[in-house]
């Protein structure tokens, strides 16, 4: 099976965009990567599309197996998502998808 991408799409309030990006780069993404469940990531900003007026980002985490993704979801995701929510409560909306790399 080809690799999987765990994609998190997040829209943030304009007034916290700079703080959020900094926090993601310096705190959250490194914490996610330290779980050992992912082999890499990309932090992307949407510049076109139907995502409204707020800044919207996609964080793509690359994992090699479904087992790695399941480990992340069952052991680490809840606490990391809770921390994000506590820091940015009421200032973001997020949804998660899993994509399969078929290239």
C-alpha positions as CSV (number, residue, x, y, z in Angstrom):
1,X,0.0,0.0,0.0
2,X,1.2,3.5,-0.8
3,X,1.8,6.0,2.0
4,X,-1.0,7.8,3.8
5,X,-1.4,11.6,4.4
6,X,-3.1,12.7,7.5
7,X,-4.4,16.1,6.5
8,X,-5.6,18.7,9.0
9,X,-7.3,21.8,7.5
10,X,-7.6,24.7,9.9
11,X,-9.2,28.2,9.4
12,X,-8.0,30.7,12.0
13,X,-9.2,34.2,12.9
14,X,-7.2,36.8,11.1
15,X,-6.2,38.4,14.4
16,X,-4.3,35.3,15.5
17,X,-2.8,34.2,12.2
18,X,0.8,35.1,13.0
19,X,0.7,33.7,16.5
20,X,-1.0,30.5,15.3
21,X,1.6,29.9,12.5
22,X,4.5,30.5,15.0
23,X,2.9,28.2,17.5
24,X,2.4,25.5,14.9
25,X,6.0,25.7,13.7
26,X,7.6,25.9,17.1
27,X,5.4,23.8,19.3
28,X,2.5,21.8,17.8
29,X,4.1,20.3,14.7
30,X,7.3,19.3,16.5
31,X,5.2,17.7,19.2
32,X,3.3,15.7,16.5
33,X,6.5,14.7,14.8
34,X,8.1,13.5,18.1
35,X,5.3,10.8,18.4
36,X,7.3,8.9,15.7
37,X,4.1,8.1,13.8
38,X,5.0,10.3,10.8
39,X,7.9,10.5,8.5
40,X,7.5,14.1,7.5
41,X,5.0,17.0,7.1
42,X,4.1,20.1,5.1
43,X,2.5,23.3,6.4
44,X,0.5,24.9,3.6
45,X,-1.6,28.1,3.3
46,X,-4.6,28.1,1.0
47,X,-4.5,31.0,-1.4
48,X,-7.5,30.2,-3.5
49,X,-10.7,28.3,-3.0
50,X,-14.0,28.3,-1.2
51,X,-12.7,28.5,2.4
52,X,-14.2,31.9,3.4
53,X,-12.4,35.0,4.3
54,X,-10.3,33.7,7.2
55,X,-6.8,32.5,6.7
56,X,-6.9,28.7,6.0
57,X,-4.1,26.2,6.3
58,X,-3.5,22.5,5.6
59,X,-1.0,20.6,7.6
60,X,-0.1,17.3,5.9
61,X,1.6,14.6,7.9
62,X,3.1,11.6,6.0
63,X,2.9,8.1,7.4
64,X,4.0,4.9,5.9
65,X,1.3,2.5,7.3
66,X,-2.2,2.4,8.6
67,X,-0.8,1.1,11.8
68,X,1.3,4.3,12.3
69,X,-1.8,6.4,11.7
70,X,-3.9,4.3,14.1
71,X,-1.2,4.6,16.8
72,X,-1.2,8.4,16.4
73,X,-5.0,8.5,16.6
74,X,-5.4,6.2,19.6
75,X,-2.4,7.3,21.7
76,X,-1.5,10.9,20.9
77,X,-4.2,12.8,18.9
78,X,-6.6,13.6,21.7
79,X,-4.0,15.3,24.0
80,X,-2.5,17.3,21.1
81,X,-5.8,18.4,19.8
82,X,-6.9,19.4,23.4
83,X,-3.8,21.5,23.8
84,X,-4.5,23.3,20.5
85,X,-8.1,23.9,21.5
86,X,-7.0,25.3,24.9
87,X,-4.5,27.8,23.3
88,X,-6.8,29.0,20.5
89,X,-10.3,28.4,21.9
90,X,-13.0,30.0,19.7
91,X,-10.5,31.3,17.2
92,X,-10.3,28.4,14.7
93,X,-12.3,25.6,12.9
94,X,-10.6,22.4,11.9
95,X,-11.3,19.2,10.1
96,X,-9.2,16.1,9.4
97,X,-9.0,13.8,6.4
98,X,-6.9,10.9,5.4
99,X,-5.5,10.7,1.9
100,X,-3.8,7.8,0.1
101,X,-0.8,8.6,-2.1
102,X,-1.5,6.7,-5.3
103,X,1.2,8.4,-7.4
